[in-house]
């Protein structure tokens, strides 16, 4: 079989595969290229991933593929996943080894699939960066004054923080999306899924002020139903909103980088800190999976101590 092209950085690990493990690997690569019709670059990627595992086995004293097992594979994947940027890479490598293991069974090299009980490496999501309640208050109040510009930007900040919207959801809102009488906003989220989210008193007031004395300033002859308008009478873009956010954050004295999503993270983090139900937060954020929302349950040691002292019968301070 003609060998797939290799990047120079791949040569050391591919060439280090023990001879006793090489034949079965070459057979598998031929199967991928000739029978499965995979491209040379794809075959080279499989070779690189499986070769890394083969080298690991060789260093562990394994003489042939019959000596490979689940614990060794898990140990190898754990070493890879321990490197912060490589968790997704570890999952891809497991997929490559799984396919190879099935080929070993199909070709009679092994009687069983040693990868069956190996769990897929899980990506550890970083805890979202949220602003403190004090900084958040300073930020939403930063657009001071009663100019149409200040009313517009304050309403956008209040609404994004008050309802936990994504910036794309915020910028795509229409006049029909908001029901001030009910105090709710109808949002079209990912996948076209609609949800209703409470506005909150501060966001509702900011919206009333903007609609009463701000939006009309931006209306042009061809303006449609977009809620938040630019000076050209069109819907505000995400890029423009980010520009405003950075400017007002700097003006507020917030030194840490502030991205639009920080307002959404702050919404969820602050709700949870004040005792909101996680399922309710999931619904308001529009998360399909509760696991996505659970990332906000990471709490500080200080809060853990406070919660223990507040609720545990033997943890309460005596008067």
Secondary structure as the mmCIF struct_conf table of DSSP 4:
data_model
#
loop_
_struct_conf.conf_type_id
_struct_conf.id
_struct_conf.beg_label_comp_id
_struct_conf.beg_label_asym_id
_struct_conf.beg_label_seq_id
_struct_conf.end_label_comp_id
_struct_conf.end_label_asym_id
_struct_conf.end_label_seq_id
HELX_LH_PP_P HELX_LH_PP_P1 UNK A 2 UNK A 5
HELX_RH_3T_P HELX_RH_3T_P1 UNK A 8 UNK A 10
HELX_RH_AL_P HELX_RH_AL_P1 UNK A 11 UNK A 15
TURN_TY1_P TURN_TY1_P1 UNK A 16 UNK A 16
BEND BEND1 UNK A 17 UNK A 17
HELX_RH_AL_P HELX_RH_AL_P2 UNK A 19 UNK A 30
HELX_RH_PI_P HELX_RH_PI_P1 UNK A 31 UNK A 35
BEND BEND2 UNK A 36 UNK A 36
HELX_RH_AL_P HELX_RH_AL_P3 UNK A 40 UNK A 59
TURN_TY1_P TURN_TY1_P2 UNK A 60 UNK A 61
BEND BEND3 UNK A 64 UNK A 64
HELX_RH_3T_P HELX_RH_3T_P2 UNK A 65 UNK A 67
HELX_RH_AL_P HELX_RH_AL_P4 UNK A 70 UNK A 81
TURN_TY1_P TURN_TY1_P3 UNK A 82 UNK A 82
BEND BEND4 UNK A 83 UNK A 83
HELX_RH_3T_P HELX_RH_3T_P3 UNK A 84 UNK A 86
HELX_RH_AL_P HELX_RH_AL_P5 UNK A 87 UNK A 106
TURN_TY1_P TURN_TY1_P4 UNK A 107 UNK A 108
BEND BEND5 UNK A 109 UNK A 109
BEND BEND6 UNK A 111 UNK A 112
TURN_TY1_P TURN_TY1_P5 UNK A 114 UNK A 117
HELX_LH_PP_P HELX_LH_PP_P2 UNK A 118 UNK A 123
HELX_LH_PP_P HELX_LH_PP_P3 UNK A 125 UNK A 129
HELX_RH_AL_P HELX_RH_AL_P6 UNK A 133 UNK A 140
TURN_TY1_P TURN_TY1_P6 UNK A 141 UNK A 141
BEND BEND7 UNK A 143 UNK A 143
BEND BEND8 UNK A 145 UNK A 147
HELX_RH_AL_P HELX_RH_AL_P7 UNK A 148 UNK A 163
TURN_TY1_P TURN_TY1_P7 UNK A 164 UNK A 164
HELX_RH_AL_P HELX_RH_AL_P8 UNK A 167 UNK A 171
TURN_TY1_P TURN_TY1_P8 UNK A 172 UNK A 172
STRN STRN1 UNK A 174 UNK A 174
HELX_RH_3T_P HELX_RH_3T_P4 UNK A 175 UNK A 177
STRN STRN2 UNK A 178 UNK A 179
TURN_TY1_P TURN_TY1_P9 UNK A 180 UNK A 183
STRN STRN3 UNK A 184 UNK A 188
HELX_RH_3T_P HELX_RH_3T_P5 UNK A 190 UNK A 192
STRN STRN4 UNK A 194 UNK A 198
HELX_RH_AL_P HELX_RH_AL_P9 UNK A 201 UNK A 213
TURN_TY1_P TURN_TY1_P10 UNK A 214 UNK A 214
HELX_RH_3T_P HELX_RH_3T_P6 UNK A 215 UNK A 218
TURN_TY1_P TURN_TY1_P11 UNK A 221 UNK A 222
BEND BEND9 UNK A 225 UNK A 225
STRN STRN5 UNK A 226 UNK A 226
BEND BEND10 UNK A 227 UNK A 228
STRN STRN6 UNK A 229 UNK A 229
TURN_TY1_P TURN_TY1_P12 UNK A 231 UNK A 232
BEND BEND11 UNK A 233 UNK A 234
STRN STRN7 UNK A 235 UNK A 235
HELX_LH_PP_P HELX_LH_PP_P4 UNK A 236 UNK A 237
HELX_RH_AL_P HELX_RH_AL_P10 UNK A 238 UNK A 251
TURN_TY1_P TURN_TY1_P13 UNK A 252 UNK A 253
BEND BEND12 UNK A 256 UNK A 256
HELX_RH_AL_P HELX_RH_AL_P11 UNK A 260 UNK A 273
TURN_TY1_P TURN_TY1_P14 UNK A 274 UNK A 275
HELX_RH_AL_P HELX_RH_AL_P12 UNK A 278 UNK A 285
TURN_TY1_P TURN_TY1_P15 UNK A 286 UNK A 286
BEND BEND13 UNK A 288 UNK A 289
HELX_RH_AL_P HELX_RH_AL_P13 UNK A 290 UNK A 293
HELX_RH_3T_P HELX_RH_3T_P7 UNK A 294 UNK A 297
HELX_RH_AL_P HELX_RH_AL_P14 UNK A 301 UNK A 311
TURN_TY1_P TURN_TY1_P16 UNK A 313 UNK A 315
BEND BEND14 UNK A 316 UNK A 316
HELX_LH_PP_P HELX_LH_PP_P5 UNK A 317 UNK A 318
#
